[in-house]
């Protein structure tokens, strides 16, 4: 069972995010495992975000004699993406659906509420169990999952941030750090309570953080405080917060092999990142992509192309989610907006679709809709869509 294989060397979100630590060297190994015809093989994709659904890697797998397991969201984008893939089987699961596998079963839990689309998976086989929440925020039903499906040997979930706020906003440094620290502590406490509820034998921090290798973004890696804490900070928090817990909280690196029965590593990768070597590690990682980003800079898209891609992305968000009345949008024009100061984005369109913008036919400006993350009239430091390059945009209230 391969879950959310994100292995492409160009990262995700138009190369704004890269895998941390790097794992590209494992792609041949995973392709080999997927071609191992002596076993039944499954690939689970939790949701459609590019750091979980890596189409570049999946398309590189030539032997597709395996089963794809995906959640059956109301939005059909994920199912449509596999329309021409032709695996052995494609299983689109509704909430709480079980799938038989040799020696056990898989069970999916879906968050398909409002604008959220994510899923979690339980893998149980040969007397061992694994609960992977991914980015899925189903913490309110964890008690029932623990009661109905527990106990669990291994539990993993997201612990690092993945939203626009406050990274893409202009705040005084003290306010930026205060907001970031509050978000980090809230996330850490959520993880701690989840561990108390699930009581697994092993907890593995997962689903973040990414790292930023673009020269325009690399400074985000080295901020003293932001919403992208690394695993050692979480583990220190858990050590103090859960001093009497029997759960082993362990940091894992790409290539490590964990023996579930003993709860210990049977093999560890040679390349390891810690707090002491983090900065030189990131700078050497980024050096591998200097040519890549230099070439992209010289091939910068014209503003008209950027705007066309922006319009297409926004129309897709609005039309497919049927949220026009919900967020109070009152105009979307095909007219070109007078946007200047093209900049690269610090945060990709990752956190779902809680923030929307549109072109007003009257002024040609891009406006902010009412949402939980954007205050009307607030100026965003950067803005995002699916484009390769980004424009600075000033937002006004609706």
Phi, psi and omega in degrees: 000119177253124181249127175045059181288105177253096191229357183294142184287351181257018174066218182213171179053055178060037179064024171283325180248143173231157181294136175228126345296166183295143184225012186300331182293346180273353182302313178300323179297315181292319176300320178297317179297322180289343179263002184282095190287352181284350182233155167288136183235143182225143172238124179252127175247118188285323179194181194270358180295144190295340176272007173233321179254092184264090183294326180300315179293313182300324178289341179280348180277115184278317179274107186251037180276057179216170184259130174266130178243123180225158175282147180265085178281160175298320176286130190271007188302317183292318177296319181295327181295336180261008186303323182250014185283324176060058170283181176300318178204151174237116181249116180256110192263137170277173182301132177069017178282138177256145177233127179287136172230162180305120177083006181175217183203163168250150175218129181255144172239129185251138166253101185233039186259132178057239181265000181274135174220107180200170179208160175235160183224142168251130174244119180230123181201141175052040175079007180237155187218149183219125176248118182242107180279343185055230177266004191286127185262065179259036186294335181291337180255008179301321178302318180289325177296316179297320181289317186278327189243347184286177358283164180243139176282313184231135178230139177215148179199170179291141178228353184245157185288162180201044180232171179289333192258129003263010188304323186262017182242153178267105178239154166302146184309318182295321179291317179304314181291321180295315179296317180298313182296323178296318179294319180298313181295324177297317179296315181299318180294323177299318178296316181300316180293326177296318178297319178297325181284315184281326185047056180285165174286326182224137171241133179240117174300136186209178176057044175141168353274164168278176172233165189238116186251345176299133179305334179281349184239347193301334182297338179299330180295333191249009175297142183298319178222128170205189184270015181243060179293151177263166189304320181304323179294318177297315183296324176295319178297314181295325178299323179278323184284328183236061186295336183254011182289145176268000179281130174276117179260117191231141173272137183238143180245154178304126182102347177292149177236121182257129172274114187294322184296316181271341183072026181229159179284134175261344173206139179235143180292149179290320181280118182227145182242132175228185183294330182286321184258011185300308185296311177298328177298311181296319183291323177289325176298312181296327181298331179294341185247011180301314180296321180300312183285329176296319179293320178298323181295321180286340180255029183307132180291148174293156184298327180295322178293319178301314182294323177298317180292324177297314180300316181299319180295315182292320177299319179298315179299313185290312184291316186285334182263351179054045186246014181307307180293329186298315184263003173076029177289137182231019175179138174216117187248150174275001181289147179289135179266143182281077182260135179234183177058062180296129182224158175278150184273139176276330179232125178285171176287083186247320198282019183097205188234048180274349180240128183228153176222161178205163178269129175270129182291340182284313187248344183076010179270161173262128186249155176269136174272171175286127178201173182285340186257341185236125176273131178308132180092352182281139177269125179275139178291322175217160177227162188222157169200212181260017183280166178277333180223156194235151179251140173286131184228137175264130185256143175239161180289151180289000000 
